[in-house]
Amino acid sequence: MAVDHHDPAGRRDYLSILHLERYRFALQQLAPGMRVLDAACGAGYGTAMLLGHGCDVTGVDCDEPTLDVARGHW
């Protein structure tokens, strides 16, 4: 079964920009080393952003096939 997950990398549509801006906003509120739960992490691009910022991140999602994508990509 094909999984439909959103990946905003390189995209300029409204939904992609909105997703990325939410994570950028969160990064402004977080300091490196902080523990973060990324609930509904989806394909994991935001979790990767948080990790890149130096946070200790756990990503969770209820869709196992999408989590498989996140595990395989990030």
C-alpha positions as CSV (number, residue, x, y, z in Angstrom):
1,M,0.0,0.0,0.0
2,A,1.4,3.4,-0.9
3,V,1.7,5.9,1.9
4,D,0.8,9.5,1.3
5,H,3.0,11.7,3.5
6,H,3.9,15.3,3.2
7,D,7.5,16.3,2.5
8,P,8.0,20.0,2.1
9,A,11.6,19.8,0.9
10,G,12.1,22.2,-2.0
11,R,8.4,23.0,-2.3
12,R,6.9,26.5,-2.2
13,D,3.2,25.7,-1.8
14,Y,1.3,27.1,1.2
15,L,1.1,23.8,3.1
16,S,4.8,23.2,2.8
17,I,5.7,26.7,3.9
18,L,3.3,26.4,6.8
19,H,4.8,23.1,8.0
20,L,8.3,24.5,7.9
21,E,7.4,27.8,9.5
22,R,5.9,26.0,12.5
23,Y,9.1,24.1,13.1
24,R,11.2,27.3,12.6
25,F,9.0,29.1,15.2
26,A,9.6,26.2,17.6
27,L,13.3,26.4,17.1
28,Q,13.3,30.0,18.2
29,Q,11.7,28.9,21.5
30,L,14.1,25.9,22.1
31,A,17.7,25.8,23.3
32,P,20.1,23.1,22.2
33,G,20.0,20.2,24.7
34,M,16.3,20.6,25.5
35,R,14.2,17.4,25.4
36,V,11.4,17.6,22.8
37,L,8.5,15.3,21.9
38,D,7.5,15.8,18.3
39,A,4.0,14.4,18.3
40,A,2.5,13.6,14.9
41,C,6.1,13.8,13.4
42,G,5.0,12.3,10.1
43,A,7.8,11.7,7.7
44,G,10.3,13.2,10.1
45,Y,11.6,16.3,8.4
46,G,10.7,18.5,11.4
47,T,12.2,16.0,13.8
48,A,15.4,16.3,11.8
49,M,15.3,20.1,12.0
50,L,15.0,19.8,15.8
51,L,17.8,17.3,16.0
52,G,19.9,19.6,13.8
53,H,19.3,22.4,16.3
54,G,20.8,20.2,19.1
55,C,17.6,19.1,20.8
56,D,17.1,15.7,22.3
57,V,14.1,14.7,20.2
58,T,11.6,11.8,20.2
59,G,9.3,11.7,17.2
60,V,6.0,9.7,17.4
61,D,3.2,9.2,15.0
62,C,0.2,6.8,14.8
63,D,0.8,5.9,11.1
64,E,3.4,3.1,11.1
65,P,4.1,3.2,7.3
66,T,4.9,6.9,7.6
67,L,7.2,6.2,10.6
68,D,8.9,3.6,8.4
69,V,9.6,6.4,5.9
70,A,10.9,8.7,8.6
71,R,13.2,5.9,10.0
72,G,14.5,5.1,6.5
73,H,15.1,8.7,5.5
74,W,16.4,10.4,8.7
